[in-house]
Amino acid sequence: MPRIAQTPLIALVATMLERVGAPGPIAQQVATDLIEANLQGHDSHGVQLVPRYVENTEKGLINPGAAAAQVGGAGAMAIFDGGMGYGQVTGRQVTAWATDTAAAQGMAMFGLRNTHHLGRIGAYAEQAAAAGLISMFFVNAVSGPPMVAPHGGADGRMGTNPVCIGIPKSPAPIILDFATSAIAVGKVKVAFNAGKEAPVGALVTHLGEPTTDPAVMFGQGPRGALVSFGGHKGYGLALVCEILAGALTGGGTNQPETPKDRGIVNGMMGLVFDPARLADNAAFAHEVQAVCDHVQASAFGHVLLPGDPERRAKHRRMQDGIPLDDVTWGDLSAAATRIGVDEATIRAALL
């Protein structure tokens, strides 16, 4: 399994995106955010996506220079259209609008529609938390045939539909970021590429039977489905994401009338607000720290806070390099070679 260095990997991915038409600053932003996902241990949202990004850009499913544009709302509420630009760019743009607005008016609410894959949603919660703001994000995905079965069902009807909540805290924020499916579909692809099993309770076959074989999603046979986490609870959250991020923003849900051939299409609804407008800053910070200390004192001191696993992974991978399975590295290097990236740039990423 090759290990990859962060800086040359960013350079490689940025070069690939520029080759298919992304302006330099946009290519750099997308590459940096993808590698940040790898650094934080979320390989499902990292460079394994790059060949698909390249193909979608070549097919015209991504507008590589697009920026988010406000198309509705007023004051502290706004609807943005991403123009099918890279989500790592449009997502940060609308979050910047929300943090500026919340700083001035106390809160901001936005909808974002028609954007390509937003990547790791925790990035936007981190962005808001860095400004001292609390944030909540609801996301849906219309990206080909739906892949998550509703509770009580057996075939795909929804996307993996993440929910993310960020709370500022010193020295590091609380970042709760999770797919409403048992695992993200990208994690199934990572397992498939690595020849590993998926976790128990994450997948069902096309007959609705439990399985740990990721080939039911990425193999040649009849397609199975992911299941929601927590049974009816995850399913309920996923349905809410379809409504808030898809229906309310105008971007569409996974119902049959919505086209499914547009690449990775995300919708997002976000709420960002200033806790200082509701509570005394010192008292709020004290209470947050006290309750975190309280839960972490349980049992043998192994309790982590939301965001801690990602910070630990980043510390480790910054030192040791980013591990990529052979299939993912092979797909990435093959895509780079196909679009004319020189061998030296590709090989420079290897430790």
C-alpha positions in Angstrom: 0.0 0.0 0.0 1.7 3.2 -1.1 2.0 6.2 1.2 1.6 9.6 -0.2 3.0 13.0 0.8 0.5 15.8 1.3 2.1 18.7 -0.6 3.0 16.9 -3.8 -0.4 15.1 -3.8 -2.1 18.5 -3.7 0.0 19.6 -6.6 -0.8 16.5 -8.5 -4.6 16.8 -8.0 -4.5 20.5 -8.8 -2.6 19.9 -12.0 -5.2 17.2 -13.0 -8.1 19.6 -12.4 -6.4 22.4 -14.3 -5.8 20.0 -17.2 -9.6 19.7 -17.6 -10.3 23.4 -17.3 -10.4 24.4 -13.7 -8.8 27.9 -13.0 -5.7 27.6 -10.9 -7.1 29.0 -7.6 -10.2 26.7 -7.9 -8.1 23.7 -8.7 -5.9 24.4 -5.7 -8.9 24.8 -3.4 -10.6 21.6 -4.5 -7.3 19.7 -4.3 -6.5 21.0 -0.8 -10.0 20.1 0.5 -9.8 16.6 -1.0 -6.4 15.9 0.6 -7.6 17.4 3.9 -10.3 14.7 3.9 -7.6 12.1 3.5 -5.5 13.6 6.2 -8.5 13.5 8.6 -9.0 9.8 7.8 -12.0 10.2 5.5 -10.6 8.5 2.4 -14.1 8.2 1.1 -14.1 11.9 0.5 -10.5 12.2 -0.6 -8.5 11.6 -3.7 -10.3 8.4 -4.7 -12.9 10.8 -6.1 -10.5 12.6 -8.4 -10.9 10.3 -11.5 -14.7 10.8 -11.2 -14.3 14.6 -10.9 -12.1 14.6 -14.0 -14.6 12.5 -16.0 -17.5 14.6 -14.9 -15.7 17.8 -15.9 -14.8 16.3 -19.3 -18.5 15.3 -19.8 -19.7 18.8 -19.0 -21.3 17.8 -15.8 -19.1 20.2 -13.8 -18.7 23.8 -14.7 -15.1 24.2 -13.5 -15.1 28.0 -13.2 -18.5 28.5 -11.7 -19.1 30.4 -8.5 -22.2 30.4 -6.3 -24.7 33.1 -7.1 -27.5 34.4 -4.9 -30.9 33.8 -6.7 -33.4 34.4 -3.9 -34.0 35.4 -0.3 -33.4 38.6 1.5 -31.5 39.9 4.5 -30.2 37.0 6.6 -31.8 34.3 4.4 -30.6 33.5 0.9 -30.8 30.9 -1.8 -27.7 30.3 -3.9 -27.3 28.4 -7.2 -23.9 26.7 -7.6 -24.0 26.6 -11.4 -22.7 23.0 -11.1 -19.3 24.3 -10.0 -17.0 22.3 -7.7 -18.7 22.0 -4.4 -15.5 22.6 -2.4 -15.6 26.1 -3.9 -19.3 26.9 -3.8 -19.7 25.4 -0.4 -17.0 27.6 1.1 -18.5 30.6 -0.7 -21.9 30.3 0.8 -20.5 29.4 4.2 -18.4 32.6 4.0 -21.6 34.6 3.2 -23.3 32.9 6.2 -20.5 33.7 8.6 -20.2 37.3 7.6 -24.0 37.7 7.8 -24.2 35.9 11.2 -21.4 38.1 12.6 -23.4 41.2 11.5 -27.0 40.1 12.2 -26.7 37.3 14.7 -27.7 34.5 12.4 -27.9 33.4 8.7 -29.8 30.7 6.9 -29.0 29.6 3.3 -29.9 27.1 0.7 -27.5 26.0 -2.0 -28.6 24.1 -5.0 -27.1 22.8 -8.3 -23.6 22.2 -7.0 -21.2 19.4 -7.7 -20.1 17.2 -4.8 -19.6 19.3 -1.7 -17.0 16.8 -0.2 -16.5 16.6 3.6 -19.3 18.7 5.1 -17.2 19.1 8.3 -15.0 21.5 6.4 -17.8 24.1 6.4 -18.6 23.5 10.1 -14.9 24.1 10.8 -15.0 27.3 8.8 -17.9 28.6 10.8 -16.4 27.5 14.1 -13.2 29.4 13.3 -15.3 32.5 13.3 -16.8 31.6 16.7 -20.1 30.5 15.2 -22.4 27.5 15.7 -23.5 25.8 12.4 -25.9 23.2 11.2 -25.9 21.7 7.7 -28.3 19.3 6.0 -27.3 17.8 2.6 -28.9 15.6 0.0 -27.4 14.0 -3.1 -29.0 13.1 -6.4 -26.2 11.2 -8.0 -27.4 8.5 -10.3 -29.6 5.7 -9.0 -30.4 6.2 -5.3 -28.3 4.0 -3.1 -29.8 4.1 0.4 -32.9 2.0 1.3 -35.5 3.5 3.6 -36.1 1.7 6.9 -38.4 -1.2 6.1 -37.4 -1.1 2.4 -34.9 -3.1 0.4 -33.9 -0.9 -2.6 -32.2 2.5 -3.0 -34.6 5.4 -2.6 -32.3 8.2 -1.1 -28.8 9.4 -1.0 -26.4 9.1 1.9 -27.6 12.6 3.0 -25.1 13.9 5.6 -25.9 16.0 8.7 -23.2 18.2 10.3 -23.2 20.4 13.4 -20.2 22.4 14.5 -19.7 24.2 17.9 -16.8 26.4 18.7 -14.6 25.3 21.6 -11.1 25.9 22.7 -8.6 24.5 21.7 -10.6 22.6 19.0 -14.2 22.7 17.9 -16.8 20.0 18.2 -17.5 18.8 14.7 -20.3 16.2 14.4 -20.4 15.1 10.8 -22.0 11.9 9.6 -23.9 10.3 6.8 -27.4 9.2 7.5 -26.6 5.9 5.9 -24.8 3.3 8.0 -21.6 4.4 6.3 -20.8 6.8 3.4 -21.0 5.2 0.0 -17.4 6.3 -0.6 -16.3 4.1 2.3 -18.0 1.1 0.5 -15.9 2.0 -2.5 -12.7 2.2 -0.4 -13.5 -1.2 1.0 -14.2 -2.6 -2.5 -10.9 -1.1 -3.9 -8.9 -2.6 -0.9 -10.6 -6.0 -1.2 -12.0 -5.7 2.3 -15.5 -6.3 3.7 -17.9 -3.6 4.6 -19.0 -3.3 8.2 -21.8 -5.6 9.4 -25.2 -4.0 9.2 -24.3 -1.5 6.4 -25.4 -3.2 3.2 -28.2 -5.4 1.9 -28.3 -7.4 -1.4 -30.9 -6.7 -4.1 -33.1 -9.2 -2.2 -32.9 -7.3 1.0 -30.5 -9.8 2.7 -27.7 -8.4 4.9 -24.2 -8.6 3.5 -20.7 -7.4 4.1 -19.7 -7.7 0.4 -19.1 -4.2 -1.1 -19.4 -5.8 -4.6 -23.2 -5.5 -4.2 -22.7 -1.8 -4.8 -19.7 -1.7 -7.2 -19.6 -5.2 -8.7 -21.2 -6.5 -11.9 -24.2 -8.3 -10.3 -27.6 -6.9 -9.3 -27.2 -3.8 -7.2 -27.9 -3.9 -3.5 -28.3 -0.9 -1.2 -26.9 0.8 1.9 -29.1 1.0 4.9 -29.8 3.9 7.2 -27.9 4.1 10.5 -30.0 3.4 13.6 -32.9 2.0 11.7 -35.9 4.4 11.6 -33.9 7.2 13.2 -31.3 7.5 10.4 -34.0 7.0 7.8 -36.0 9.9 9.3 -33.0 12.2 9.2 -32.3 11.2 5.6 -35.8 12.0 4.6 -35.5 15.4 6.4 -32.3 16.1 4.4 -34.1 15.3 1.1 -36.8 17.8 2.1 -34.6 20.6 3.5 -31.6 20.3 1.2 -33.4 19.2 -1.9 -37.0 20.3 -1.9 -36.7 23.6 0.0 -33.6 24.8 -2.0 -35.2 23.9 -5.3 -32.4 21.5 -6.2 -34.6 18.4 -6.3 -34.9 15.2 -4.3 -34.5 11.5 -5.2 -38.1 11.1 -6.4 -38.6 9.7 -9.9 -39.2 13.0 -11.7 -35.7 14.3 -10.8 -33.1 13.6 -13.5 -30.4 11.2 -12.3 -27.8 11.7 -15.0 -26.2 14.9 -14.0 -23.2 13.6 -12.1 -22.9 14.2 -8.4 -25.5 16.9 -7.6 -25.7 18.2 -4.0 -28.1 20.5 -2.2 -27.4 22.0 1.2 -29.3 23.9 3.7 -27.3 25.7 6.4 -27.9 27.6 9.6 -25.1 29.6 11.2 -25.6 31.7 14.3 -23.6 33.6 16.9 -23.9 32.0 20.4 -22.9 35.3 22.0 -26.4 36.7 21.0 -28.0 34.0 23.2 -25.6 33.5 26.1 -22.8 35.1 28.0 -19.6 34.0 26.2 -17.7 33.0 29.3 -20.6 31.1 30.8 -21.3 29.3 27.6 -17.6 28.3 27.1 -17.4 27.1 30.7 -20.5 25.0 30.4 -19.4 23.4 27.1 -16.0 22.6 28.6 -17.6 21.2 31.8 -20.0 18.9 30.0 -17.2 17.7 27.7 -14.9 17.0 30.7 -17.8 15.2 32.4 -18.5 12.8 29.5 -14.8 12.2 28.9 -14.2 11.2 32.5 -16.4 8.1 32.0 -14.9 4.7 32.6 -11.3 4.4 31.5 -10.8 7.7 29.8 -11.3 6.5 26.2 -14.2 8.8 25.4 -13.6 11.0 22.4 -15.4 14.2 21.4 -16.8 14.6 17.9 -13.9 15.7 15.8 -11.2 14.0 17.9 -10.8 11.0 15.6 -10.2 13.3 12.7 -7.6 15.3 14.5 -5.8 12.2 15.6 -5.8 10.8 12.1 -4.4 14.1 10.7 -1.6 14.2 13.3 -0.6 10.7 12.4 -0.9 11.1 8.6 1.0 14.4 8.6 3.9 12.4 10.1 3.6 9.1 8.3 2.0 10.1 5.0 -1.4 9.3 3.5 -2.0 5.5 2.9 -3.8 4.7 -0.3 -4.8 1.3 -1.5 -3.2 0.1 -4.7 -6.5 0.4 -6.7 -7.1 4.0 -5.6 -3.5 5.0 -6.4 -3.7 3.1 -9.7 -6.9 4.8 -10.7 -5.5 8.2 -9.8 -2.2 7.8 -11.6 -3.9 6.3 -14.7 -6.3 9.2 -14.9 -3.4 11.6 -14.5 -1.5 9.9 -17.3 -4.5 9.8 -19.6 -4.9 13.6 -19.4 -1.3 14.3 -20.0 0.3 14.8 -16.5 4.0 14.0 -16.7 5.3 11.0 -14.8 7.6 13.0 -12.6 4.6 15.0 -11.2 2.8 11.7 -10.5 5.7 9.9 -8.9 6.6 12.9 -6.8 3.6 12.2 -4.5 5.0 8.9 -3.4 7.0 8.7 -0.2 
